[in-house]
Amino acid sequence: MTASTMPQPRALKTFRSQRLTLSYAEWGDPEAPLLFLVHGGRDQKRSWDWIAPRLAKRYRVIAHDLRGHGWSDRVSDGAYTVMDNVLDFAALMDELEADKPVIIGHSLGGNITIRYCGLFPDRVERLVAIEGLGRSPTQIAERERRPLEARLQEWVGQRRRATHRAARVMKDVAEAMERMRAAHPQLSEEHLAHLTGTGVRHNPDGTVSWLYDPAFVPMPPFDLTDAEIHRIWGCITCPVWHVYGEKSWATDPREDGRAAHFRNAQVTMVEDAGHWLHHDRLEVFMGGLENFLNTSLTAG
């Protein structure tokens, strides 16, 4: 499937959350069961274009741009917390009157949807989290070995720099694609071209810029504690499929103990795949997804 033959979304729409207007795309029969796709940080809804049309044969598929990403509004102060994104997702669920949908989230999107499922366990049929648990216990411990004041000083510096950071301006899509290639060398030319083409804004002078807010800082200094997060994980009642790339920076949640906090979860490691495993090994991911969706109907 190339960019020229890739099925386009059936509709591009918006919804409101906390005074923001957020964008979403829709594929499939409007009367079919709902399935949500939630992208990660510095990504956008059209990143799902290889997956959404295939799922649309069975579901009404919805993929939205997180606040500060894609064509959704940006916040004035550049503060993007996980819980604000959970609020946005709850607004989208209510907007579409979702009744026990399937939810698939990648990275930050996985973190957001995992929390939603723990807070509202009766509203979800099943959840797929693609490397959605965030930092490993070892990474968290390493961070917390630094004095609190040092971490907060670093955060203040990051936020102040981000506030004044202008969007990167690139000469054209070709330059943007080269930057995408340097950051993600494992992607195919097809993926590079499509992700770049759908991930930039065309400026009046012919240059392009990435769609996400340059003030986006993904890790605030304060969040839920580990104990609170683990409690939320334990509240999830639907079947959960955690998927990890063997070559990713993210660690296996079975080995570091995080998977044990879930009531009904399975974990798959995908060989020869990184953090964007659903791009790196699309067919492997889709095969596992179909198996999970089919078996969980009875096994969940």
VEXDREN-2710 file (C-alpha; in Angstrom, 1 decimal):
% VEXDREN-2710
k/r/px/py/pz
1/MET/0.0/0.0/0.0
2/THR/1.6/3.3/-1.1
3/ALA/0.6/6.8/-0.3
4/SER/-1.2/7.2/-3.6
5/THR/-3.3/4.0/-3.1
6/MET/-3.8/4.3/0.7
7/PRO/-7.5/4.7/1.6
8/GLN/-8.2/8.1/2.9
9/PRO/-10.3/8.7/6.1
10/ARG/-14.0/8.8/5.5
11/ALA/-14.3/12.1/7.4
12/LEU/-12.2/14.7/9.2
13/LYS/-14.0/16.2/12.2
14/THR/-13.4/18.1/15.4
15/PHE/-14.6/18.0/19.0
16/ARG/-14.2/20.2/22.0
17/SER/-12.4/19.6/25.2
18/GLN/-11.5/22.1/27.9
19/ARG/-12.0/25.0/25.6
20/LEU/-9.8/23.4/22.9
21/THR/-10.8/22.3/19.5
22/LEU/-9.3/18.9/18.7
23/SER/-9.1/17.1/15.3
24/TYR/-10.0/13.5/14.5
25/ALA/-10.2/11.3/11.5
26/GLU/-12.8/8.5/10.9
27/TRP/-12.7/5.4/8.8
28/GLY/-15.3/2.6/8.3
29/ASP/-19.1/2.1/8.7
30/PRO/-20.6/4.7/11.2
31/GLU/-22.8/1.9/12.6
32/ALA/-19.9/-0.5/13.3
33/PRO/-18.4/-1.0/16.7
34/LEU/-16.0/1.7/17.7
35/LEU/-12.2/1.4/17.8
36/PHE/-9.9/4.2/18.9
37/LEU/-6.3/4.7/17.8
38/VAL/-4.2/7.1/20.0
39/HIS/-0.8/8.3/18.8
40/GLY/2.3/9.1/20.8
41/GLY/4.3/12.3/21.5
42/ARG/5.4/14.4/18.5
43/ASP/3.3/12.2/16.2
44/GLN/-0.2/12.7/14.7
45/LYS/-3.4/10.9/13.7
46/ARG/-2.4/10.0/10.2
47/SER/0.5/7.9/11.5
48/TRP/-2.2/5.2/11.7
49/ASP/-3.0/5.3/8.0
50/TRP/-1.6/1.8/7.4
51/ILE/-3.6/0.3/10.2
52/ALA/-6.9/2.2/10.3
53/PRO/-8.2/1.1/6.8
54/ARG/-7.7/-2.5/7.6
55/LEU/-9.5/-2.3/10.9
56/ALA/-12.2/-0.3/9.2
57/LYS/-13.5/-3.5/7.5
58/ARG/-14.8/-4.5/11.0
59/TYR/-14.9/-1.3/13.1
60/ARG/-15.7/2.4/13.0
61/VAL/-12.2/3.6/13.5
62/ILE/-11.4/7.0/15.2
63/ALA/-7.9/8.5/15.5
64/HIS/-7.5/12.0/17.0
65/ASP/-4.7/14.5/17.3
66/LEU/-3.6/15.0/20.8
67/ARG/-3.7/18.6/22.1
68/GLY/-0.6/20.4/20.7
69/HIS/-0.2/17.8/17.9
70/GLY/-1.4/17.6/14.3
71/TRP/-4.3/19.9/13.6
72/SER/-5.5/20.1/17.2
73/ASP/-5.3/23.3/19.2
74/ARG/-2.2/24.1/21.2
75/VAL/-2.3/25.3/24.9
76/SER/-1.1/28.8/25.6
77/ASP/1.4/27.8/28.3
78/GLY/2.9/24.8/26.6
79/ALA/2.0/22.5/29.5
80/TYR/0.9/19.1/28.2
81/THR/0.2/16.6/31.0
82/VAL/-0.9/13.0/30.7
83/MET/-4.0/13.7/32.8
84/ASP/-5.1/16.6/30.6
85/ASN/-4.9/14.2/27.6
86/VAL/-7.0/11.7/29.6
87/LEU/-9.6/14.4/30.0
88/ASP/-9.5/15.0/26.2
89/PHE/-10.0/11.3/25.5
90/ALA/-12.9/11.1/28.0
91/ALA/-14.5/14.0/26.1
92/LEU/-14.0/12.2/22.8
93/MET/-15.6/9.0/24.2
94/ASP/-18.6/11.1/25.3
95/GLU/-18.8/13.0/22.1
96/LEU/-19.2/9.7/20.1
97/GLU/-21.3/8.0/22.8
98/ALA/-18.8/5.2/22.8
99/ASP/-20.0/1.9/24.3
100/LYS/-17.2/-0.5/25.3
101/PRO/-14.9/0.2/22.3
102/VAL/-11.5/-1.3/21.5
103/ILE/-8.7/1.1/22.3
104/ILE/-5.2/1.0/20.8
105/GLY/-2.5/3.4/22.0
106/HIS/1.1/3.9/21.2
107/SER/3.7/5.3/23.6
108/LEU/2.2/8.4/25.2
109/GLY/-1.1/7.4/23.7
110/GLY/-0.7/4.1/25.4
111/ASN/-0.1/5.8/28.8
112/ILE/-3.2/8.0/28.3
113/THR/-5.5/5.1/27.4
114/ILE/-4.2/2.8/30.1
115/ARG/-5.1/5.5/32.7
116/TYR/-8.5/6.0/31.1
117/CYS/-9.2/2.3/31.2
118/GLY/-8.2/2.1/34.9
119/LEU/-10.4/5.1/35.8
120/PHE/-13.4/3.9/33.7
121/PRO/-13.0/0.1/33.5
122/ASP/-16.6/-0.6/32.6
123/ARG/-16.5/1.5/29.5
124/VAL/-13.8/-0.4/27.6
125/GLU/-14.0/-3.8/25.8
126/ARG/-10.2/-4.4/25.4
127/LEU/-7.0/-2.4/25.2
128/VAL/-3.8/-2.7/23.2
129/ALA/-0.8/-0.7/24.6
130/ILE/2.1/-0.4/22.2
131/GLU/5.0/0.4/24.6
132/GLY/2.6/2.4/26.7
133/LEU/3.9/2.0/30.2
134/GLY/6.5/4.8/30.1
135/ARG/9.8/4.6/31.8
136/SER/11.0/1.4/33.4
137/PRO/11.5/1.0/37.2
138/THR/15.3/1.2/36.6
139/GLN/14.9/4.5/34.6
140/ILE/12.7/6.0/37.3
141/ALA/15.1/5.0/40.0
142/GLU/18.0/6.5/38.1
143/ARG/16.1/9.8/37.7
144/GLU/15.1/9.9/41.4
145/ARG/18.6/9.4/42.6
146/ARG/19.2/13.0/41.5
147/PRO/18.2/15.5/44.2
148/LEU/14.7/16.9/43.8
149/GLU/15.9/20.5/43.6
150/ALA/18.2/19.5/40.7
151/ARG/15.4/17.9/38.8
152/LEU/13.1/20.8/39.3
153/GLN/15.8/23.3/38.2
154/GLU/16.3/21.2/35.1
155/TRP/12.6/21.3/34.4
156/VAL/12.3/25.0/34.9
157/GLY/15.1/25.4/32.3
158/GLN/13.5/23.1/29.9
159/ARG/10.1/24.8/30.1
160/ARG/11.6/28.3/29.8
161/ARG/13.6/27.3/26.7
162/ALA/10.6/25.5/25.2
163/THR/8.4/28.6/25.7
164/HIS/10.6/30.6/23.4
165/ARG/11.3/27.8/21.0
166/ALA/10.0/28.5/17.5
167/ALA/8.8/25.8/15.2
168/ARG/11.7/24.3/13.1
169/VAL/11.5/25.7/9.6
170/MET/12.6/23.4/6.8
171/LYS/13.1/24.4/3.2
172/ASP/10.7/21.8/1.9
173/VAL/9.2/18.3/2.4
174/ALA/12.4/16.7/1.1
175/GLU/14.5/18.3/3.9
176/ALA/11.8/17.3/6.5
177/MET/12.0/13.7/5.1
178/GLU/15.8/13.7/5.6
179/ARG/15.3/14.7/9.2
180/MET/12.7/12.0/9.7
181/ARG/15.1/9.4/8.1
182/ALA/17.9/10.4/10.5
183/ALA/15.7/10.1/13.5
184/HIS/14.1/6.8/12.3
185/PRO/16.5/5.0/10.0
186/GLN/14.6/1.7/10.3
187/LEU/11.5/3.1/8.4
188/SER/10.9/2.2/4.8
189/GLU/10.9/4.9/2.1
190/GLU/7.1/4.5/1.9
191/HIS/6.7/5.2/5.6
192/LEU/9.1/8.0/5.6
193/ALA/7.4/9.8/2.7
194/HIS/3.9/9.4/4.2
195/LEU/4.7/10.2/7.8
196/THR/6.6/13.3/6.7
197/GLY/4.0/14.4/4.2
198/THR/1.1/14.2/6.7
199/GLY/3.2/15.5/9.6
200/VAL/4.2/18.9/8.3
201/ARG/2.4/22.3/8.0
202/HIS/3.1/24.2/4.7
203/ASN/4.0/27.8/5.5
204/PRO/3.1/30.7/3.2
205/ASP/6.6/31.2/2.0
206/GLY/6.8/27.6/0.7
207/THR/8.8/26.2/3.7
208/VAL/7.4/23.5/6.0
209/SER/7.3/23.0/9.8
210/TRP/6.4/20.0/12.0
211/LEU/2.8/20.0/13.1
212/TYR/3.4/19.5/16.9
213/ASP/3.9/22.4/19.3
214/PRO/7.6/23.1/19.7
215/ALA/6.8/24.0/23.3
216/PHE/5.8/20.4/24.0
217/VAL/7.8/18.9/27.0
218/PRO/6.7/15.3/27.5
219/MET/7.7/14.7/31.1
220/PRO/6.5/17.1/33.8
221/PRO/8.3/17.0/37.2
222/PHE/5.1/16.0/39.1
223/ASP/2.7/13.2/38.2
224/LEU/1.0/10.4/39.9
225/THR/3.3/8.4/42.2
226/ASP/4.3/4.9/41.2
227/ALA/1.9/3.4/43.8
228/GLU/-1.0/5.5/42.4
229/ILE/-0.2/4.4/38.8
230/HIS/0.1/0.8/39.8
231/ARG/-3.3/1.1/41.6
232/ILE/-4.9/2.4/38.4
233/TRP/-3.3/-0.4/36.3
234/GLY/-4.9/-2.9/38.8
235/CYS/-8.3/-1.4/38.3
236/ILE/-8.4/-2.3/34.6
237/THR/-10.8/-5.2/34.0
238/CYS/-10.7/-5.7/30.3
239/PRO/-8.1/-7.9/28.5
240/VAL/-4.9/-6.0/27.8
241/TRP/-2.2/-6.7/25.2
242/HIS/1.2/-5.1/25.8
243/VAL/3.4/-5.1/22.7
244/TYR/7.1/-4.3/22.8
245/GLY/9.9/-4.0/20.2
246/GLU/12.9/-6.2/20.8
247/LYS/15.2/-3.3/19.7
248/SER/13.4/-0.5/21.6
249/TRP/14.7/1.5/24.5
250/ALA/11.7/0.3/26.4
251/THR/12.1/-2.8/28.7
252/ASP/10.1/-6.0/28.8
253/PRO/7.3/-5.4/31.5
254/ARG/7.4/-9.1/32.4
255/GLU/11.0/-8.8/33.4
256/ASP/10.8/-5.5/35.3
257/GLY/7.6/-6.4/37.2
258/ARG/5.2/-4.0/35.7
259/ALA/3.0/-6.6/33.9
260/ALA/2.2/-8.1/37.3
261/HIS/0.1/-5.1/38.2
262/PHE/-2.5/-6.0/35.5
263/ARG/-5.3/-8.4/36.2
264/ASN/-5.7/-9.8/32.6
265/ALA/-2.7/-8.9/30.4
266/GLN/-0.4/-10.6/27.9
267/VAL/2.9/-9.3/26.6
268/THR/4.5/-9.9/23.2
269/MET/8.0/-9.0/22.2
270/VAL/8.3/-8.3/18.4
271/GLU/11.7/-9.3/16.9
272/ASP/13.6/-6.8/14.8
273/ALA/11.4/-3.9/15.8
274/GLY/12.0/-0.7/17.7
275/HIS/9.7/1.8/19.5
276/TRP/7.6/2.2/16.4
277/LEU/7.1/-1.5/16.1
278/HIS/3.7/-1.1/14.3
279/HIS/5.6/0.5/11.5
280/ASP/8.8/-1.6/11.7
281/ARG/6.9/-4.9/11.6
282/LEU/3.4/-4.0/10.4
283/GLU/2.3/-7.5/9.3
284/VAL/3.6/-9.1/12.5
285/PHE/1.7/-6.5/14.6
286/MET/-1.5/-6.9/12.6
287/GLY/-1.4/-10.7/12.9
288/GLY/-1.0/-10.5/16.7
289/LEU/-3.7/-7.8/16.8
290/GLU/-6.2/-9.9/14.9
291/ASN/-5.5/-12.9/17.2
292/PHE/-6.0/-10.7/20.3
293/LEU/-9.2/-9.2/19.0
294/ASN/-10.7/-12.5/18.0
295/THR/-9.6/-14.6/21.1
296/SER/-10.4/-12.0/23.7
297/LEU/-14.0/-11.9/22.7
298/THR/-14.4/-15.2/24.5
299/ALA/-11.3/-15.4/26.7
300/GLY/-11.7/-12.0/28.2
END
